[in-house]
Amino acid sequence: MPILGFIDGGGDSPGRPVMGTATAGNTRAVITFVPPSYIGKGTIAYTAVSSPGGFTGSSAGSPIEVAGLTNGTAYTFIVYGTTNYGVQSPSTASSNAVTPFAPPVYPPYGTLLAANQCSGTTLFNLRADGSGGTYNEILAYNSTACGYQPPPPQCDPPGTFLGTVCLDINLNYKYADGSCGSYLVSQGLVNGQCGYVQPPNCTCCIGYSATDSRCFCPVPGKPCQQQARNGTYYSGGCGADGGTGINCGGVCTGCDCSSLAGNTYWGAWYNIGRTCTQSSS
């Protein structure tokens, strides 16, 4: 007698999923959907299929990713479910069309995009931040290249004494002119300034200047004692003409150019034979 039995058909067909949205990426798309409230008997998995191309992706639920797409091509998708018994649900309506795309390529961080740009009076370089944005590399604040006008300088009032200036051996006083310039007023030759040393009031034998060693110079506090330019001290030393001795303070008469010891070493340069009537103090 034959054995009676039955074949399990897997139950009723699952309900129809409801399409959500498709979002494109780089050679792929992600599709969202709402599963049906009734899935029939057993478990169910969902498949998304592209058009064109028939590329598929599967998932136990939403969302589903479909890979292998061609960037720049527009695609739509449908989703359906299949139970573990092989029972397939009706397909969703087609999704919105999406076009996969390659991600943007950004310049590396620090790439110079624009040089010497101005923001107000600030000078800067525009550089890439590596993620599609930019940043400013500040070069200068208050830059004249960006129209900055510095305030006028503060000048000294006219006539303000600024110091001394030597032109050769001549001393000059420097004064402000009131417009940030200056002018000089010459003081001529000033003893001890600009390298000038005033020659002493010396008595010289005929034909010789004060820079010569054959001249005698007054010694302060000693009217009739004078120092020759060669460093030797002498008594006498009146005028080169052997006069009244004005260089001895006016109190020495008949002076000559001989030494205290009567040395006539200087010979004819001196007027021999006259002596000083007042000895040195």
C-alpha positions as CSV (number, residue, x, y, z in Angstrom):
1,M,0.0,0.0,0.0
2,P,1.5,3.4,-1.0
3,I,2.6,5.8,1.7
4,L,0.6,9.0,1.7
5,G,2.4,12.4,2.4
6,F,2.7,16.1,1.3
7,I,5.3,18.4,-0.1
8,D,5.8,21.7,1.8
9,G,5.4,24.5,-0.8
10,G,7.1,27.1,1.5
11,G,3.9,29.0,2.3
12,D,2.4,32.0,0.7
13,S,4.4,34.6,-1.3
14,P,6.0,37.3,0.8
15,G,4.6,40.8,0.5
16,R,6.0,43.4,-1.9
17,P,8.9,45.6,-0.5
18,V,8.5,49.4,-0.8
19,M,11.3,51.2,-2.7
20,G,13.1,53.9,-0.8
21,T,15.9,55.9,-2.4
22,A,19.1,55.1,-4.3
23,T,22.3,57.1,-3.7
24,A,25.3,56.9,-6.0
25,G,28.9,56.5,-5.0
26,N,32.2,55.6,-6.7
27,T,31.3,52.7,-9.0
28,R,28.5,51.7,-6.6
29,A,25.0,52.7,-5.3
30,V,23.2,52.2,-2.0
31,I,19.5,51.4,-2.2
32,T,17.1,51.7,0.8
33,F,13.7,50.0,1.0
34,V,11.0,49.1,3.4
35,P,10.5,45.3,3.9
36,P,7.0,43.9,3.6
37,S,5.0,43.3,6.8
38,Y,4.4,39.7,5.7
39,I,7.3,37.6,4.6
40,G,5.6,34.2,4.4
41,K,7.2,31.1,5.8
42,G,10.9,30.9,6.9
43,T,13.5,33.6,6.5
44,I,13.9,36.1,3.7
45,A,16.8,37.9,1.9
46,Y,16.6,40.8,-0.4
47,T,18.2,41.5,-3.8
48,A,18.6,44.8,-5.6
49,V,19.1,44.7,-9.4
50,S,20.4,47.5,-11.6
51,S,19.2,48.6,-14.9
52,P,21.1,48.7,-17.2
53,G,23.7,46.0,-16.6
54,G,21.8,43.7,-14.2
55,F,24.3,44.3,-11.4
56,T,23.1,42.9,-8.1
57,G,23.6,43.2,-4.4
58,S,22.0,41.3,-1.5
59,S,21.2,41.9,2.2
60,A,19.1,40.6,5.0
61,G,17.5,44.0,5.2
62,S,17.8,47.6,4.1
63,P,20.0,49.1,2.7
64,I,21.6,47.1,-0.1
65,E,24.8,48.1,-1.9
66,V,25.3,47.3,-5.5
67,A,28.9,47.4,-6.7
68,G,30.7,47.2,-10.1
69,L,28.8,50.0,-11.7
70,T,30.3,52.3,-14.3
71,N,31.0,55.9,-13.2
72,G,29.1,58.4,-15.4
73,T,26.3,55.9,-16.3
74,A,22.8,56.5,-15.0
75,Y,21.1,53.5,-13.2
76,T,17.7,52.6,-11.6
77,F,17.1,49.7,-9.3
78,I,14.4,47.3,-8.2
79,V,14.3,45.2,-4.9
80,Y,12.6,41.9,-4.3
81,G,12.8,39.3,-1.5
82,T,13.3,35.6,-1.6
83,T,12.6,33.2,1.3
84,N,14.8,30.3,2.2
85,Y,12.1,28.1,0.5
86,G,12.8,29.9,-2.7
87,V,9.6,31.8,-2.8
88,Q,10.1,35.2,-4.3
89,S,8.2,38.4,-3.5
90,P,6.9,40.9,-6.1
91,S,9.5,43.5,-7.0
92,T,9.4,47.1,-5.9
93,A,8.8,49.9,-8.3
94,S,12.0,51.3,-9.9
95,S,14.1,53.6,-7.8
96,N,15.2,57.1,-8.7
97,A,18.0,57.3,-11.3
98,V,21.5,57.8,-10.0
99,T,24.9,58.2,-11.6
100,P,28.0,56.8,-9.9
101,F,31.0,59.2,-9.9
102,A,34.7,59.2,-9.1
103,P,35.6,61.1,-5.9
104,P,37.1,64.5,-6.4
105,V,40.9,64.8,-6.3
106,Y,42.0,67.7,-4.1
107,P,45.4,69.4,-4.3
108,P,47.8,68.3,-1.5
109,Y,47.9,70.4,1.7
110,G,49.9,73.6,1.3
111,T,49.6,73.8,-2.5
112,L,49.8,77.4,-3.6
113,L,46.5,78.4,-5.3
114,A,46.9,82.2,-5.5
115,A,49.9,84.4,-4.5
116,N,49.9,87.9,-3.0
117,Q,46.2,88.3,-2.3
118,C,44.7,91.1,-0.2
119,S,42.0,91.1,2.5
120,G,41.7,94.7,3.5
121,T,45.3,95.7,4.1
122,T,46.5,92.2,4.9
123,L,48.7,90.5,2.3
124,F,48.5,86.6,2.1
125,N,48.9,83.6,-0.1
126,L,45.9,81.3,-0.7
127,R,46.8,77.6,-0.1
128,A,44.9,74.3,-0.3
129,D,44.1,72.5,2.9
130,G,44.1,69.0,1.2
131,S,40.3,68.4,1.7
132,G,38.8,70.7,-0.9
133,G,39.1,73.8,1.3
134,T,41.7,76.6,1.6
135,Y,43.6,78.6,4.2
136,N,45.4,81.9,4.2
137,E,49.1,82.1,4.7
138,I,49.6,85.6,6.2
139,L,52.6,87.5,4.6
140,A,52.1,90.9,6.2
141,Y,49.7,93.0,8.1
142,N,49.2,96.7,7.1
143,S,50.9,96.0,3.7
144,T,51.4,98.9,1.4
145,A,50.8,96.4,-1.5
146,C,47.2,96.2,-0.2
147,G,46.7,100.0,0.0
148,Y,48.0,100.6,3.5
149,Q,49.0,104.2,4.1
150,P,51.4,104.6,7.0
151,P,50.8,107.7,9.2
152,P,53.1,110.6,8.5
153,P,56.3,110.7,10.6
154,Q,56.5,112.8,13.7
155,C,59.1,115.5,13.0
156,D,61.1,117.6,15.5
157,P,60.0,121.2,15.8
158,P,62.0,123.6,13.6
159,G,65.2,124.8,15.3
160,T,65.5,121.7,17.5
161,F,69.2,121.1,18.2
162,L,70.1,117.6,16.8
163,G,73.8,117.5,17.5
164,T,77.1,118.4,15.9
165,V,78.6,117.5,12.5
166,C,82.2,117.8,11.4
167,L,83.0,118.9,7.9
168,D,86.7,118.4,7.6
169,I,88.0,120.2,10.7
170,N,85.1,122.7,10.8
171,L,82.4,122.3,13.5
172,N,78.8,122.6,12.5
173,Y,75.6,122.6,14.6
174,K,72.7,120.6,13.2
175,Y,69.1,121.8,13.6
176,A,65.7,120.4,12.7
177,D,63.9,122.2,9.9
178,G,60.4,121.1,11.0
179,S,59.8,118.8,8.1
180,C,61.9,115.8,9.2
181,G,65.0,117.4,7.5
182,S,67.8,119.4,8.9
183,Y,70.3,122.2,8.2
184,L,73.8,123.0,9.4
185,V,75.2,126.2,11.0
186,S,78.9,126.4,10.7
187,Q,80.9,127.2,13.9
188,G,84.2,127.4,12.1
189,L,87.4,126.2,13.7
190,V,86.8,125.3,17.4
191,N,89.7,124.2,19.5
192,G,89.4,120.6,20.5
193,Q,86.5,119.9,18.0
194,C,86.7,117.9,14.7
195,G,90.4,117.3,15.2
196,Y,91.3,121.0,15.3
197,V,94.0,122.1,17.8
198,Q,94.5,125.8,18.1
199,P,98.2,126.7,17.7
200,P,99.7,128.2,20.9
201,N,100.6,131.9,21.2
202,C,104.2,131.3,20.3
203,T,107.1,133.5,19.4
204,C,109.1,132.4,16.5
205,C,112.5,133.4,15.1
206,I,112.3,135.1,11.8
207,G,110.9,133.0,9.0
208,Y,109.5,130.1,11.1
209,S,105.9,129.2,12.0
210,A,104.4,128.0,15.2
211,T,104.6,124.4,14.1
212,D,108.4,124.7,14.0
213,S,110.7,123.7,16.9
214,R,112.4,127.1,16.7
215,C,109.4,128.8,18.3
216,F,108.8,129.5,21.9
217,C,105.4,129.3,23.6
218,P,104.3,130.9,26.9
219,V,104.3,128.8,30.0
220,P,101.1,129.6,32.2
221,G,102.1,131.4,35.4
222,K,105.7,131.9,34.3
223,P,105.7,135.2,32.2
224,C,109.3,135.1,31.2
225,Q,109.8,131.3,30.9
226,Q,108.8,129.7,27.6
227,Q,108.9,126.2,26.1
228,A,110.3,125.6,22.8
229,R,108.4,123.4,20.4
230,N,111.1,120.7,20.9
231,G,110.1,120.5,24.6
232,T,113.1,122.5,26.1
233,Y,112.3,125.3,28.6
234,Y,114.0,128.6,28.0
235,S,114.1,132.0,29.7
236,G,113.7,135.0,27.4
237,G,112.3,134.1,24.1
238,C,110.9,137.5,23.1
239,G,109.7,138.5,19.7
240,A,111.7,137.4,16.7
241,D,112.9,140.9,16.2
242,G,114.3,141.0,19.8
243,G,111.7,143.6,20.8
244,T,110.1,144.5,24.1
245,G,109.1,141.0,25.0
246,I,105.3,141.2,24.7
247,N,105.1,137.4,24.8
248,C,106.7,137.5,28.2
249,G,103.8,139.4,29.7
250,G,105.0,142.9,28.9
251,V,107.4,143.0,31.8
252,C,110.5,141.6,30.1
253,T,112.6,144.0,28.0
254,G,115.6,143.3,25.9
255,C,114.8,139.5,25.7
256,D,116.5,137.3,23.2
257,C,116.1,133.7,22.0
258,S,119.1,132.3,23.9
259,S,118.9,129.6,26.5
260,L,119.0,130.2,30.2
261,A,122.6,129.2,30.2
262,G,123.4,131.6,27.3
263,N,123.6,128.8,24.9
264,T,123.6,130.2,21.3
265,Y,123.1,126.7,19.8
266,W,120.4,128.1,17.6
267,G,122.9,130.5,16.1
268,A,121.8,133.3,13.8
269,W,118.1,132.4,14.4
270,Y,118.3,134.3,17.6
271,N,119.1,137.9,18.3
272,I,122.1,137.4,20.5
273,G,123.2,139.8,23.1
274,R,119.9,140.8,24.8
275,T,118.8,139.3,28.1
276,C,115.6,139.2,30.1
277,T,115.6,141.7,33.0
278,Q,113.1,139.6,35.0
279,S,113.9,136.1,35.9
280,S,111.1,133.5,35.9
281,S,109.1,132.9,39.0
